[in-house]
């Protein structure tokens, strides 16, 4: 039986290259789903908030709430997205209470007139993105 001259690193190289590509943040030109999410986030009116799931649904991606989080995390700063208007299920701020991001999101929401109590946005402040 002939012995293969391929080493283990030769076999694993394609896998590691694929993983590196998967971790690379996509740009709007690369992924229309991200652009749709960014557009939905921009549609949230001032003084209101929406859940990650509602944003994904409004972008035509029902059930992809985690993709909304990814889209916000990888968005170019130049977009100046109103990221603070996106909250977790039930209106909860998803950042840890002791974090800078938690305090900044709560402060930005309150500055827009959104009631935030115990890290939660009141139901009356959650936007219905289907109507927008």
mmCIF file of the C-alpha atoms, coordinates in Angstrom:
data_MODEL
# 
_entry.id   MODEL 
# 
loop_
_atom_site.group_PDB 
_atom_site.id 
_atom_site.type_symbol 
_atom_site.label_atom_id 
_atom_site.label_alt_id 
_atom_site.label_comp_id 
_atom_site.label_asym_id 
_atom_site.label_entity_id 
_atom_site.label_seq_id 
_atom_site.pdbx_PDB_ins_code 
_atom_site.Cartn_x 
_atom_site.Cartn_y 
_atom_site.Cartn_z 
_atom_site.occupancy 
_atom_site.B_iso_or_equiv 
_atom_site.pdbx_formal_charge 
_atom_site.auth_seq_id 
_atom_site.auth_comp_id 
_atom_site.auth_asym_id 
_atom_site.auth_atom_id 
_atom_site.pdbx_PDB_model_num 
ATOM 1   C CA . UNK A 1 1   ? 0.000   0.000  0.000  1.00 0.00 ? 1   UNK A CA 1 
ATOM 2   C CA . UNK A 1 2   ? 1.397   3.399  -0.984 1.00 0.00 ? 2   UNK A CA 1 
ATOM 3   C CA . UNK A 1 3   ? 2.082   5.827  1.781  1.00 0.00 ? 3   UNK A CA 1 
ATOM 4   C CA . UNK A 1 4   ? 0.677   9.357  1.526  1.00 0.00 ? 4   UNK A CA 1 
ATOM 5   C CA . UNK A 1 5   ? 3.137   12.224 1.625  1.00 0.00 ? 5   UNK A CA 1 
ATOM 6   C CA . UNK A 1 6   ? 0.532   14.584 3.173  1.00 0.00 ? 6   UNK A CA 1 
ATOM 7   C CA . UNK A 1 7   ? 1.160   15.590 6.748  1.00 0.00 ? 7   UNK A CA 1 
ATOM 8   C CA . UNK A 1 8   ? -1.407  16.310 9.423  1.00 0.00 ? 8   UNK A CA 1 
ATOM 9   C CA . UNK A 1 9   ? -0.853  20.058 9.040  1.00 0.00 ? 9   UNK A CA 1 
ATOM 10  C CA . UNK A 1 10  ? -1.529  19.748 5.292  1.00 0.00 ? 10  UNK A CA 1 
ATOM 11  C CA . UNK A 1 11  ? -4.859  18.124 6.090  1.00 0.00 ? 11  UNK A CA 1 
ATOM 12  C CA . UNK A 1 12  ? -5.812  20.669 8.761  1.00 0.00 ? 12  UNK A CA 1 
ATOM 13  C CA . UNK A 1 13  ? -4.779  23.786 6.827  1.00 0.00 ? 13  UNK A CA 1 
ATOM 14  C CA . UNK A 1 14  ? -8.012  23.999 4.798  1.00 0.00 ? 14  UNK A CA 1 
ATOM 15  C CA . UNK A 1 15  ? -10.038 23.704 8.026  1.00 0.00 ? 15  UNK A CA 1 
ATOM 16  C CA . UNK A 1 16  ? -8.158  26.482 9.793  1.00 0.00 ? 16  UNK A CA 1 
ATOM 17  C CA . UNK A 1 17  ? -8.454  28.760 6.748  1.00 0.00 ? 17  UNK A CA 1 
ATOM 18  C CA . UNK A 1 18  ? -12.224 28.173 6.644  1.00 0.00 ? 18  UNK A CA 1 
ATOM 19  C CA . UNK A 1 19  ? -12.522 28.959 10.355 1.00 0.00 ? 19  UNK A CA 1 
ATOM 20  C CA . UNK A 1 20  ? -10.545 32.183 9.922  1.00 0.00 ? 20  UNK A CA 1 
ATOM 21  C CA . UNK A 1 21  ? -12.874 33.276 7.107  1.00 0.00 ? 21  UNK A CA 1 
ATOM 22  C CA . UNK A 1 22  ? -15.939 32.482 9.236  1.00 0.00 ? 22  UNK A CA 1 
ATOM 23  C CA . UNK A 1 23  ? -14.698 34.714 12.091 1.00 0.00 ? 23  UNK A CA 1 
ATOM 24  C CA . UNK A 1 24  ? -13.938 37.646 9.795  1.00 0.00 ? 24  UNK A CA 1 
ATOM 25  C CA . UNK A 1 25  ? -16.570 40.370 10.229 1.00 0.00 ? 25  UNK A CA 1 
ATOM 26  C CA . UNK A 1 26  ? -18.663 40.812 7.128  1.00 0.00 ? 26  UNK A CA 1 
ATOM 27  C CA . UNK A 1 27  ? -19.355 44.156 5.560  1.00 0.00 ? 27  UNK A CA 1 
ATOM 28  C CA . UNK A 1 28  ? -22.694 45.323 4.201  1.00 0.00 ? 28  UNK A CA 1 
ATOM 29  C CA . UNK A 1 29  ? -21.539 44.498 0.681  1.00 0.00 ? 29  UNK A CA 1 
ATOM 30  C CA . UNK A 1 30  ? -20.737 40.934 1.724  1.00 0.00 ? 30  UNK A CA 1 
ATOM 31  C CA . UNK A 1 31  ? -23.987 40.163 3.523  1.00 0.00 ? 31  UNK A CA 1 
ATOM 32  C CA . UNK A 1 32  ? -27.400 41.586 2.623  1.00 0.00 ? 32  UNK A CA 1 
ATOM 33  C CA . UNK A 1 33  ? -28.852 40.116 5.848  1.00 0.00 ? 33  UNK A CA 1 
ATOM 34  C CA . UNK A 1 34  ? -26.635 42.408 7.926  1.00 0.00 ? 34  UNK A CA 1 
ATOM 35  C CA . UNK A 1 35  ? -27.710 45.405 5.865  1.00 0.00 ? 35  UNK A CA 1 
ATOM 36  C CA . UNK A 1 36  ? -31.380 44.468 6.383  1.00 0.00 ? 36  UNK A CA 1 
ATOM 37  C CA . UNK A 1 37  ? -30.821 44.298 10.147 1.00 0.00 ? 37  UNK A CA 1 
ATOM 38  C CA . UNK A 1 38  ? -29.007 47.645 10.176 1.00 0.00 ? 38  UNK A CA 1 
ATOM 39  C CA . UNK A 1 39  ? -31.914 49.177 8.248  1.00 0.00 ? 39  UNK A CA 1 
ATOM 40  C CA . UNK A 1 40  ? -34.413 47.737 10.747 1.00 0.00 ? 40  UNK A CA 1 
ATOM 41  C CA . UNK A 1 41  ? -32.418 49.132 13.682 1.00 0.00 ? 41  UNK A CA 1 
ATOM 42  C CA . UNK A 1 42  ? -32.441 52.572 12.046 1.00 0.00 ? 42  UNK A CA 1 
ATOM 43  C CA . UNK A 1 43  ? -36.238 52.310 11.730 1.00 0.00 ? 43  UNK A CA 1 
ATOM 44  C CA . UNK A 1 44  ? -36.749 52.114 15.509 1.00 0.00 ? 44  UNK A CA 1 
ATOM 45  C CA . UNK A 1 45  ? -38.259 55.491 16.440 1.00 0.00 ? 45  UNK A CA 1 
ATOM 46  C CA . UNK A 1 46  ? -36.577 57.775 18.937 1.00 0.00 ? 46  UNK A CA 1 
ATOM 47  C CA . UNK A 1 47  ? -38.060 57.208 22.388 1.00 0.00 ? 47  UNK A CA 1 
ATOM 48  C CA . UNK A 1 48  ? -38.778 53.538 21.734 1.00 0.00 ? 48  UNK A CA 1 
ATOM 49  C CA . UNK A 1 49  ? -36.897 50.245 21.799 1.00 0.00 ? 49  UNK A CA 1 
ATOM 50  C CA . UNK A 1 50  ? -37.210 46.863 20.090 1.00 0.00 ? 50  UNK A CA 1 
ATOM 51  C CA . UNK A 1 51  ? -36.044 43.371 20.958 1.00 0.00 ? 51  UNK A CA 1 
ATOM 52  C CA . UNK A 1 52  ? -33.331 41.542 19.052 1.00 0.00 ? 52  UNK A CA 1 
ATOM 53  C CA . UNK A 1 53  ? -35.988 39.115 17.813 1.00 0.00 ? 53  UNK A CA 1 
ATOM 54  C CA . UNK A 1 54  ? -38.321 41.876 16.628 1.00 0.00 ? 54  UNK A CA 1 
ATOM 55  C CA . UNK A 1 55  ? -35.470 43.499 14.692 1.00 0.00 ? 55  UNK A CA 1 
ATOM 56  C CA . UNK A 1 56  ? -34.606 40.189 13.022 1.00 0.00 ? 56  UNK A CA 1 
ATOM 57  C CA . UNK A 1 57  ? -38.269 39.609 12.150 1.00 0.00 ? 57  UNK A CA 1 
ATOM 58  C CA . UNK A 1 58  ? -38.608 43.122 10.705 1.00 0.00 ? 58  UNK A CA 1 
ATOM 59  C CA . UNK A 1 59  ? -35.484 42.461 8.611  1.00 0.00 ? 59  UNK A CA 1 
ATOM 60  C CA . UNK A 1 60  ? -37.155 39.390 7.129  1.00 0.00 ? 60  UNK A CA 1 
ATOM 61  C CA . UNK A 1 61  ? -35.102 36.995 9.238  1.00 0.00 ? 61  UNK A CA 1 
ATOM 62  C CA . UNK A 1 62  ? -37.532 35.537 11.799 1.00 0.00 ? 62  UNK A CA 1 
ATOM 63  C CA . UNK A 1 63  ? -35.864 33.451 14.485 1.00 0.00 ? 63  UNK A CA 1 
ATOM 64  C CA . UNK A 1 64  ? -32.456 35.042 13.934 1.00 0.00 ? 64  UNK A CA 1 
ATOM 65  C CA . UNK A 1 65  ? -32.181 37.215 17.062 1.00 0.00 ? 65  UNK A CA 1 
ATOM 66  C CA . UNK A 1 66  ? -28.552 36.190 17.530 1.00 0.00 ? 66  UNK A CA 1 
ATOM 67  C CA . UNK A 1 67  ? -27.772 37.448 14.047 1.00 0.00 ? 67  UNK A CA 1 
ATOM 68  C CA . UNK A 1 68  ? -29.074 40.838 15.163 1.00 0.00 ? 68  UNK A CA 1 
ATOM 69  C CA . UNK A 1 69  ? -26.499 40.840 17.955 1.00 0.00 ? 69  UNK A CA 1 
ATOM 70  C CA . UNK A 1 70  ? -23.765 39.874 15.512 1.00 0.00 ? 70  UNK A CA 1 
ATOM 71  C CA . UNK A 1 71  ? -24.846 42.598 13.086 1.00 0.00 ? 71  UNK A CA 1 
ATOM 72  C CA . UNK A 1 72  ? -24.709 45.243 15.822 1.00 0.00 ? 72  UNK A CA 1 
ATOM 73  C CA . UNK A 1 73  ? -21.343 44.011 17.064 1.00 0.00 ? 73  UNK A CA 1 
ATOM 74  C CA . UNK A 1 74  ? -19.769 44.092 13.595 1.00 0.00 ? 74  UNK A CA 1 
ATOM 75  C CA . UNK A 1 75  ? -21.410 47.274 12.298 1.00 0.00 ? 75  UNK A CA 1 
ATOM 76  C CA . UNK A 1 76  ? -18.968 49.922 11.087 1.00 0.00 ? 76  UNK A CA 1 
ATOM 77  C CA . UNK A 1 77  ? -18.804 52.893 13.464 1.00 0.00 ? 77  UNK A CA 1 
ATOM 78  C CA . UNK A 1 78  ? -19.542 55.214 10.527 1.00 0.00 ? 78  UNK A CA 1 
ATOM 79  C CA . UNK A 1 79  ? -23.119 53.893 10.403 1.00 0.00 ? 79  UNK A CA 1 
ATOM 80  C CA . UNK A 1 80  ? -23.823 55.493 13.798 1.00 0.00 ? 80  UNK A CA 1 
ATOM 81  C CA . UNK A 1 81  ? -26.557 52.951 14.477 1.00 0.00 ? 81  UNK A CA 1 
ATOM 82  C CA . UNK A 1 82  ? -28.912 53.619 17.404 1.00 0.00 ? 82  UNK A CA 1 
ATOM 83  C CA . UNK A 1 83  ? -27.760 50.335 18.985 1.00 0.00 ? 83  UNK A CA 1 
ATOM 84  C CA . UNK A 1 84  ? -29.047 51.422 22.371 1.00 0.00 ? 84  UNK A CA 1 
ATOM 85  C CA . UNK A 1 85  ? -32.646 51.002 21.168 1.00 0.00 ? 85  UNK A CA 1 
ATOM 86  C CA . UNK A 1 86  ? -32.211 47.217 20.854 1.00 0.00 ? 86  UNK A CA 1 
ATOM 87  C CA . UNK A 1 87  ? -32.888 45.193 23.998 1.00 0.00 ? 87  UNK A CA 1 
ATOM 88  C CA . UNK A 1 88  ? -33.250 41.557 24.924 1.00 0.00 ? 88  UNK A CA 1 
ATOM 89  C CA . UNK A 1 89  ? -36.438 39.545 25.205 1.00 0.00 ? 89  UNK A CA 1 
ATOM 90  C CA . UNK A 1 90  ? -38.874 41.079 27.648 1.00 0.00 ? 90  UNK A CA 1 
ATOM 91  C CA . UNK A 1 91  ? -37.180 44.459 27.335 1.00 0.00 ? 91  UNK A CA 1 
ATOM 92  C CA . UNK A 1 92  ? -34.082 43.589 29.357 1.00 0.00 ? 92  UNK A CA 1 
ATOM 93  C CA . UNK A 1 93  ? -30.737 45.261 28.782 1.00 0.00 ? 93  UNK A CA 1 
ATOM 94  C CA . UNK A 1 94  ? -28.494 42.322 27.929 1.00 0.00 ? 94  UNK A CA 1 
ATOM 95  C CA . UNK A 1 95  ? -25.189 43.706 29.185 1.00 0.00 ? 95  UNK A CA 1 
ATOM 96  C CA . UNK A 1 96  ? -24.007 42.864 32.712 1.00 0.00 ? 96  UNK A CA 1 
ATOM 97  C CA . UNK A 1 97  ? -25.216 45.472 35.225 1.00 0.00 ? 97  UNK A CA 1 
ATOM 98  C CA . UNK A 1 98  ? -21.682 46.429 36.228 1.00 0.00 ? 98  UNK A CA 1 
ATOM 99  C CA . UNK A 1 99  ? -20.538 47.065 32.655 1.00 0.00 ? 99  UNK A CA 1 
ATOM 100 C CA . UNK A 1 100 ? -19.941 50.394 30.949 1.00 0.00 ? 100 UNK A CA 1 
ATOM 101 C CA . UNK A 1 101 ? -22.201 49.294 28.081 1.00 0.00 ? 101 UNK A CA 1 
ATOM 102 C CA . UNK A 1 102 ? -25.115 48.675 30.470 1.00 0.00 ? 102 UNK A CA 1 
ATOM 103 C CA . UNK A 1 103 ? -24.819 52.133 31.982 1.00 0.00 ? 103 UNK A CA 1 
ATOM 104 C CA . UNK A 1 104 ? -24.415 53.779 28.582 1.00 0.00 ? 104 UNK A CA 1 
ATOM 105 C CA . UNK A 1 105 ? -27.444 52.015 27.105 1.00 0.00 ? 105 UNK A CA 1 
ATOM 106 C CA . UNK A 1 106 ? -29.644 52.864 30.083 1.00 0.00 ? 106 UNK A CA 1 
ATOM 107 C CA . UNK A 1 107 ? -28.463 56.491 29.996 1.00 0.00 ? 107 UNK A CA 1 
ATOM 108 C CA . UNK A 1 108 ? -29.103 56.836 26.240 1.00 0.00 ? 108 UNK A CA 1 
ATOM 109 C CA . UNK A 1 109 ? -32.564 55.305 26.533 1.00 0.00 ? 109 UNK A CA 1 
ATOM 110 C CA . UNK A 1 110 ? -33.496 57.591 29.440 1.00 0.00 ? 110 UNK A CA 1 
ATOM 111 C CA . UNK A 1 111 ? -32.216 60.606 27.490 1.00 0.00 ? 111 UNK A CA 1 
ATOM 112 C CA . UNK A 1 112 ? -34.763 59.718 24.797 1.00 0.00 ? 112 UNK A CA 1 
ATOM 113 C CA . UNK A 1 113 ? -37.566 59.478 27.364 1.00 0.00 ? 113 UNK A CA 1 
ATOM 114 C CA . UNK A 1 114 ? -37.647 55.685 27.658 1.00 0.00 ? 114 UNK A CA 1 
ATOM 115 C CA . UNK A 1 115 ? -38.398 54.460 31.175 1.00 0.00 ? 115 UNK A CA 1 
ATOM 116 C CA . UNK A 1 116 ? -35.736 52.005 32.342 1.00 0.00 ? 116 UNK A CA 1 
ATOM 117 C CA . UNK A 1 117 ? -36.286 50.347 35.713 1.00 0.00 ? 117 UNK A CA 1 
ATOM 118 C CA . UNK A 1 118 ? -34.062 47.575 37.059 1.00 0.00 ? 118 UNK A CA 1 
ATOM 119 C CA . UNK A 1 119 ? -32.450 47.165 33.644 1.00 0.00 ? 119 UNK A CA 1 
ATOM 120 C CA . UNK A 1 120 ? -35.771 46.691 31.890 1.00 0.00 ? 120 UNK A CA 1 
ATOM 121 C CA . UNK A 1 121 ? -37.632 48.855 29.391 1.00 0.00 ? 121 UNK A CA 1 
ATOM 122 C CA . UNK A 1 122 ? -41.359 49.238 29.988 1.00 0.00 ? 122 UNK A CA 1 
ATOM 123 C CA . UNK A 1 123 ? -43.624 47.362 27.554 1.00 0.00 ? 123 UNK A CA 1 
ATOM 124 C CA . UNK A 1 124 ? -45.224 50.600 26.415 1.00 0.00 ? 124 UNK A CA 1 
ATOM 125 C CA . UNK A 1 125 ? -41.836 51.691 25.033 1.00 0.00 ? 125 UNK A CA 1 
ATOM 126 C CA . UNK A 1 126 ? -41.312 48.589 22.874 1.00 0.00 ? 126 UNK A CA 1 
ATOM 127 C CA . UNK A 1 127 ? -41.873 49.485 19.226 1.00 0.00 ? 127 UNK A CA 1 
ATOM 128 C CA . UNK A 1 128 ? -44.016 47.385 16.933 1.00 0.00 ? 128 UNK A CA 1 
ATOM 129 C CA . UNK A 1 129 ? -41.714 47.192 13.930 1.00 0.00 ? 129 UNK A CA 1 
ATOM 130 C CA . UNK A 1 130 ? -44.440 45.593 11.810 1.00 0.00 ? 130 UNK A CA 1 
ATOM 131 C CA . UNK A 1 131 ? -46.231 48.961 11.746 1.00 0.00 ? 131 UNK A CA 1 
ATOM 132 C CA . UNK A 1 132 ? -43.145 50.927 10.698 1.00 0.00 ? 132 UNK A CA 1 
# 
